[in-house]
Amino acid sequence: MATSYPAGVVSTHAYSPHNRGMKTLNLIGRQVQKIRVSKGWSQKTLSEKLQLGGFDKSREAVGRIEARLVYIKDYELLFIARVLGVDWPELLPKIDPTKELIVVIEELLKPRRSTAPKWRRRKTKKAKKPRSIPRGRS
């Protein structure tokens, strides 16, 4: 059952009603992906450059950062910014100063839509009905 909060209160719980149970654990993932793609780098290239810079992250770890599925520590933010060649504030999302902060935060916590083709998206399995015991057996 979804928890309802009074108007003007943002849930800081990792599970948001907007993202159907998916965790939104960092705010820099989208910007990291935009900057990486603008440089023409793959996730593997970024992970290799991070490793050369002294920060041991695999391609899968870069994917989890971009998908906002992991927390990012402050020193990790500095490593990522240096390898991407940007100042660390550029990794943070742009905030519209004319909007209320609570509205901005709610928008940032909404998950992005899947960019994968429909045929590649993970299908949810329906719950199986319990099997009944055949007659004549106990």
C-alpha positions in Angstrom: 0.0 0.0 0.0 1.4 3.4 -1.0 2.2 5.9 1.7 0.6 9.3 1.3 2.4 12.3 2.5 0.9 15.7 3.3 1.1 18.4 0.7 4.6 19.9 0.6 6.4 16.8 2.0 8.8 14.8 -0.1 9.4 11.1 0.8 13.2 10.5 1.1 12.6 6.8 1.1 14.5 5.0 -1.7 11.2 3.5 -3.0 9.1 6.2 -4.6 5.5 5.8 -5.7 6.6 7.3 -9.1 9.1 4.7 -10.0 7.2 1.5 -9.3 9.6 0.2 -6.7 12.8 1.1 -8.6 15.4 2.9 -6.5 16.5 6.4 -7.4 19.7 6.8 -5.4 21.7 9.6 -7.1 21.0 12.7 -9.1 24.1 12.7 -11.3 23.4 9.7 -13.4 21.6 11.5 -16.2 24.2 14.2 -16.5 27.0 11.6 -16.5 25.3 9.8 -19.4 24.7 13.0 -21.4 28.3 14.1 -21.0 29.7 10.6 -21.8 27.5 10.4 -25.0 28.5 13.9 -26.1 32.1 12.9 -25.9 31.3 9.8 -28.0 32.4 7.4 -25.2 30.9 4.0 -24.4 30.4 3.0 -20.8 33.4 0.7 -21.2 35.6 3.6 -22.3 34.5 5.7 -19.3 35.1 2.8 -16.9 38.6 2.3 -18.4 39.4 6.0 -18.0 38.1 5.9 -14.4 40.4 3.0 -13.7 43.4 4.8 -15.2 42.5 7.7 -13.0 42.6 5.5 -9.9 38.9 4.8 -9.4 38.2 1.1 -10.0 34.7 0.9 -11.6 33.6 -1.7 -14.1 31.3 -1.0 -17.1 28.4 -2.5 -15.2 29.1 -0.1 -12.3 29.0 2.9 -14.8 25.7 1.6 -16.0 24.3 1.4 -12.5 25.5 5.0 -11.8 23.8 6.2 -15.0 20.6 4.3 -14.1 20.7 6.0 -10.7 20.7 2.6 -8.9 23.7 3.3 -6.6 24.7 6.0 -4.2 27.5 8.3 -5.2 30.0 9.4 -2.5 31.5 12.9 -2.7 34.9 11.6 -3.6 33.4 9.5 -6.4 31.8 12.6 -7.8 35.2 14.3 -7.9 36.7 11.3 -9.8 33.9 11.2 -12.3 34.0 14.9 -12.9 37.8 14.9 -13.4 37.7 12.0 -15.9 34.8 13.6 -17.8 36.7 16.9 -17.9 34.0 19.0 -16.2 33.7 20.8 -12.9 31.7 18.8 -10.3 28.7 21.2 -10.2 28.1 20.4 -13.9 27.2 16.9 -12.9 24.3 18.1 -10.7 21.0 18.7 -12.4 20.0 22.2 -13.4 17.3 23.6 -11.0 14.8 26.2 -12.1 14.9 28.9 -9.4 11.4 30.0 -10.2 9.9 26.7 -9.1 9.3 25.6 -5.5 12.1 23.3 -4.4 9.8 20.6 -3.4 8.4 20.4 -7.0 11.9 20.3 -8.4 12.9 17.5 -6.1 9.8 15.5 -7.0 10.6 15.9 -10.7 14.2 14.8 -10.2 13.2 11.7 -8.3 10.9 10.5 -11.2 12.4 7.7 -13.2 13.2 8.1 -16.8 11.3 6.2 -19.3 12.8 3.1 -20.8 14.7 3.7 -24.0 15.0 0.1 -24.8 12.8 -1.2 -27.7 9.6 -2.9 -26.5 10.8 -6.3 -27.4 13.9 -6.0 -25.2 12.1 -4.8 -22.0 11.9 -7.2 -19.2 8.6 -8.9 -19.0 6.9 -9.4 -15.6 5.9 -12.9 -14.9 2.4 -13.6 -13.7 2.0 -15.5 -10.5 1.4 -19.2 -11.1 -1.7 -20.8 -9.7 -1.0 -23.4 -7.0 -1.1 -26.9 -8.3 -3.8 -29.0 -6.9 -3.1 -32.5 -5.7 -4.4 -35.1 -8.2 -7.3 -37.2 -7.0 -6.5 -40.5 -5.5 -3.3 -39.3 -3.9 -2.8 -37.9 -0.5 
